Amino acid sequence: MSGTNRIRKVGIIGASGKLGQHMVRHALERGYEVVGVCRESSVPKLAAYADRITIVPGPTNDRDVIRQAVAGCDGVLTVLVPWGVQQYSSGTAQAVLDHSEPHARLIFSCGWHITRDGKDQYSWKFKTALQLATRLGRLLRAVEIDDQVEACRRIFASNRLWTVVRGSDLEEGESQGLPEWSHHIGDPILASNLTRRVDFALFMIEALTDDLLIQEAPAIVGRLTPSARAHA
């Protein structure tokens, strides 16, 4: 790992969710100063950390909220959530790209459905499930998966110090250690398609100080899954 001495203060956008709370804990364990952003109604979810972090309540696609939260941050960790049909993911990503400090490491989370270069290989089951989820989400006006694609397109096109971490299916449980990663879905090491949520958060935190991941879109899988162990 390199660049560790550059990180002192981090912003966590989407801090109240399950992934966000794990990132808060990992960041505090490393001695980072933490600023967390979450919707006002979700602030109570961060009660366990309220006296150790700064909480900025508000929608994560609110540019003023993001501007306040990322000021002075050496790293910004963003959960790209495709809520509703209001360009939530792309609005959040754009605000982070626009308002983060020029030197900041920007780490974004998304699903395996994001592809950077079109070389990822998806199973027919995955593609069918994605199509159904996209249509149902749009019909119910609940999620906007296409907007997460747009958010990542903007990130990939930027010249910022970004990393987009693409997560497999997630499960709860104790940490198995830092996940393995590969460049493309379909690579044999990723076949198990499963990662502990706590370890997804760990990878996000570790990416802050790994310069080899700058402008990369690693797809991750749990370190102790069969496919990872087979290709260790």
Secondary structure, DSSP 8 states (H G I E B T S, - for coil): ---GGG-SEEEEETTTSHHHHHHHHHHHHTT-EEEEEE-GGGGGGGGGGTTTSEEEES-TT-HHHHHHHHTT-SEEEEE---BTTTTHHHHHHHHHHHHS-TT-EEEEEEETT--SSS-----HHHHHHHHHHHHHHHHHTSB-HHHHHHHHHHHHHS-SEEEEEEE-EEE-SS---S-EEESSTT-GGGTT-EEEHHHHHHHHHHHTT-GGGTTB--EEE-TTSHHHHHT-
